[in-house]
Amino acid sequence: MIKLIVGNWKLYIKSLEEGKKLLKAIDKKMPRGVKTTVVVCPPVALAAALRREYKGKRIAFGTQDTFWETDGAFTGQVSATHLASAGISYVLVGHSERRALGDTDEMVAKKAVSALSAKLHPIICVGETERDQDGKFFSTIEKSVKASLSRIEPKDAGKFTVAYEPVWAIGKTEAASPRVAAEAILYIRKTIADMWGREKAMKVRIIYGASVDAENAALFKEEKSIHGLLPGRASTDAEEFTNIIRAFS
Ligand code: PGA
């Protein structure tokens, strides 16, 4: 499975000028000849503008959210069709920072299928808010995976990615340990296998996000079940982001 590294720029990049500079630096510093797919997710207005200007081939573009409807009276929304027509090819759905603002699993499920219909590659984020001694968080993950994937057809197993993002490790100084991440990823795959069977479950790419940096990227690489990384802060520093690509590829 081709590895995937996705930079979530969040609201950290303040202007088109800043975005241009960062993109240029990433493109320049990116290691040559790596097979890893590299995606950046700027805020939507910048994503469209940067995509239009980017002449290179090595970086793909995503956004941080989308809406599930493609037509009608929905002021302020951006549809998956809009994104696709602006040359965007990936989209995060269900990021915990969106869920904190009201996105439910059901909304995430609708966003994911809408993205697939527009031929975008959705990256569906799931992860527990906190851990408990008894392992109840496993059932939280299971419920969220089942509900967030509920509208996707098993035949589309290879057309989206699941990002395991433990909310308690996002924006912190320390990531989850590779063992903890791998265990949760195994559990997510088992959940998908329960839904769709093992063969389809093996086709789903599952990546890790939350406090990824160049140092821990090398450790995550050792866990073969982790097929990619989703750094936030570290993706807004060209040196650090390309070192993550280098370390993980
Ligand atoms: P972080 O963000 O790398 O800054 O922890 C990750 C994310 O929220 O996707």
Residues whose N, C-alpha, C, O or C-beta is under 5 A from the ligand:
A	BS01	PGA	N8 A169 I170 G171 K172 G209 A210 S211 V212 L230 P231 G232 R233 A234
